[in-house]
């Protein structure tokens, strides 16, 4: 059985995600974005990805540190989806081999 706190957290995360997506459309529906603004919006997913993996910089686990290096290299060469796939795969393999 799922705990009520877990269910509340899942619902809260889903609502927050939905609101942030809808607010983007509502706030920008009648605006014309400049090239600079478009470029900024394109890098936001990468910034979110970095914020998720950034806490691992302070870990002592060599598998995670190597996976971060691989992810940073992939992020400098590929778009978001291949970078996420490479980072997940490299983390899983390195954790299996080194831990």
ZAVOFI-850507 format. One record per residue (C-alpha): x, y, z; residue in one letter. Coordinates in Angstrom, 3 decimals. Each point is the difference from the previous one (the first is absolute). Layout:
# residues N
     east    north       up r
        X        Y        Z A
...
END
This chain:
# residues 99
     east    north       up r
    0.000    0.000    0.000 X
    1.247    3.468   -0.812 X
    0.588    2.363    2.910 X
   -2.132    3.116    0.105 X
    3.101    2.226    0.212 X
    1.363   -1.592   -3.181 X
   -3.291    0.477   -1.799 X
   -0.183    3.637    1.107 X
    3.562    0.577   -1.228 X
   -0.763   -1.568   -3.395 X
   -3.142    2.103   -0.419 X
    1.833    3.161    1.091 X
    2.838   -0.629   -2.479 X
   -2.479   -0.702   -2.820 X
   -2.005    3.149    0.710 X
    3.150    2.105    0.251 X
    1.288   -1.347   -3.308 X
   -3.338    0.634   -1.694 X
   -0.251    3.547    1.367 X
    3.510    0.919   -1.164 X
   -0.755   -1.252   -3.510 X
   -3.358    1.773   -0.211 X
    1.422    3.239    1.416 X
    2.590    0.045   -2.767 X
   -2.708   -0.064   -2.649 X
   -2.232    2.469    1.832 X
    2.756    2.537    0.640 X
    1.522   -0.249   -3.486 X
   -3.084   -0.497   -2.195 X
   -0.137    3.557   -1.370 X
    3.716    0.703    0.025 X
    2.564   -0.223   -2.761 X
    3.264   -1.355    1.336 X
    3.340    1.357   -1.084 X
    2.746   -2.363   -1.121 X
    1.746    0.474    3.330 X
   -3.135   -0.935    1.941 X
   -0.500   -3.081   -2.188 X
    3.598   -1.101    0.657 X
   -0.499    0.444    3.740 X
   -3.162   -2.109   -0.056 X
    1.829   -2.708   -1.961 X
    2.667   -0.442    2.691 X
   -2.419   -0.186    2.930 X
   -0.390   -3.830   -0.200 X
    3.785   -0.371    0.164 X
    0.119    2.239    3.038 X
   -2.631   -2.138    1.688 X
    2.005   -3.127   -0.805 X
    3.123    1.521    1.528 X
   -1.917    1.038    3.115 X
   -1.152   -3.586    0.449 X
    3.483   -1.510   -0.272 X
    1.910    2.835    1.713 X
   -0.325   -1.468    3.522 X
    2.120   -2.937   -1.139 X
    2.978    2.305   -0.422 X
    0.482   -0.114    3.764 X
   -0.196   -3.777    0.272 X
    3.011   -2.212    0.452 X
   -1.353   -2.719   -2.273 X
    2.394   -0.370   -2.984 X
   -2.709   -1.577   -2.199 X
   -2.245    3.042    0.372 X
    2.871    2.433   -0.529 X
    1.026   -1.769   -3.221 X
   -3.619   -0.065   -1.146 X
   -0.201    3.767    0.528 X
    3.073    0.505   -2.166 X
   -1.506   -2.190   -2.727 X
   -3.286    1.901    0.261 X
    1.711    3.370   -0.312 X
    1.855   -1.165   -3.104 X
   -3.216   -1.381   -1.492 X
   -1.883    3.210    0.816 X
    2.576    2.049   -1.866 X
   -0.461   -2.112   -3.141 X
   -3.600   -1.272   -0.067 X
   -3.541    1.210    0.621 X
   -1.898   -0.719    3.212 X
   -1.425   -3.456   -0.727 X
    3.275   -1.666   -1.063 X
    1.742    1.673    2.933 X
   -2.530   -1.391    2.466 X
    0.255   -3.482   -1.539 X
    3.801    0.102    0.063 X
    0.070    1.249    3.581 X
   -2.435   -2.647    1.248 X
    1.805   -2.805   -1.803 X
    3.467    1.089    1.056 X
   -1.115    0.394    3.619 X
   -1.549   -3.453    0.076 X
    3.040   -1.658   -1.588 X
    2.522    1.851    2.167 X
   -1.927   -0.750    3.184 X
   -0.183   -3.677   -0.947 X
    3.721   -0.185   -0.795 X
    1.451    2.229    2.720 X
   -2.280   -0.606    2.960 X
END
